[in-house]
């Protein structure tokens, strides 16, 4: 069960997918379908956009909610100026 703090940090979802994955999926499907009906130079760009968007969407699905929490953790460490003893050279 997520607390209110976690719900505030949760990424926007569309059809159950994180926003990045939904956008990349839409780009992949649209580019693949558009490459069938568009003339050749534009069709090549559409299929290239679909090919580039696919791994980005898969990565967004695999990372999921962790990116938001990792960013919040990084910000809290940065603001508190916490440094591990091993990382301090002085």
Secondary structure, 3 states (H helix, E strand, C coil): CCCHHHHHHCCCEECCEEHHHHHHHHHHHHHHHHHHHCCHHHHHHHHHHHHHHHHHHHHHHHHCCHHHHHHHHHHHHHHHCCCCHHHCCC
